[in-house]
């Protein structure tokens, strides 16, 4: 059948399978090596088994995500595998059901409406950094900023979702459950040849049970809100009040729970990772840090950050955008073709898996000058009209552009400004990338924190 179709250059199957352990630990060097040898688009045997198309070409990615998006959907790796653990929310649903959910929830994430959540973000951030102050005094200056950013981002999503308190122990348990389930999902996705063993050994059933515990915890919060019949300016109220256009009815209880869990799962880790990498980049680029501090001191000073401050924190935004170019939290995504596809001279059959390599896109010398250099100024007003928009997709692209992109940018501006307003940060260990579902630092970002003077 392959004789009928023309594929991009093929990476030999044998070596791919033999090097699968290296690929599982960190796929990025493997994918980059193939780009250098075969070009930005090539045929690759995922896990040594499944024939796939890998691309870091902006036009090909635009073809899949935007121009011809109706001919593609998320692969079973993103839908069937993930959905058995986190349900059928926006992240994992597809086709008409996804579109119906997107239309239902989208208004709640309008930029203007999200500004009401800024105070909750600021209050949670300020309270958490007060605790860091105490820990510096009592336990010393050594911290793993990836851990701290994860905890803080998780608390913010909990606070903005459930403005009434969830309870500290329950919050810790929910975070533990989500992290452990995610770690197992990665093993399933990258080692499809071991699925039989995961099933036979009971590992799949064990992690599905853990996932169902997350449903129970969130379900309790949903039930408490509905029983109290109170209104709050938070994301849960948005989910509860959303109504389908065709029926005028709201979501059923289980769908509410699954959408809330998606917000927890996707809404904290991506921000935490971007913030962690931003800390690393600023700690190793003192000239960029000085420019950031000048802006924070000018705009915020010693007061609490306010909603009106965020548009003025322009260089802070540039730092975040450049960080997500170099270390995109969603470093890769995929699609599967629903029909035969043609791009250029290639004719690719229905059912082909497309690996859209966004990390490679963001660092491609074909689109970016000095692509590995940290230059936040790429995103200032003087350059925004000239930089390659199709080669920058930190929140994905097309109709499935991340619904929480404005929320994430507001949150990261608040946290980064408050962090560097209060503390000086010294890097103590060079981090290593760990591309999981999102792009994490493998052993965190190890630093020393001190109170900032002046």
Beta strands, then each sheet from edge to edge (+ up, - down):
strand 1: 41-46
strand 2: 50-55
strand 3: 72-73
strand 4: 142-144
strand 5: 333-337
strand 6: 341-343
strand 7: 346-348
strand 8: 353-356
strand 9: 423-427
strand 10: 433-435
strand 11: 439-441
strand 12: 446-451
sheet 1: 1+ 2- 8- 5+ 3-
sheet 2: 4+ 12- 9+
sheet 3: 6+ 7-
sheet 4: 10+ 11-
end
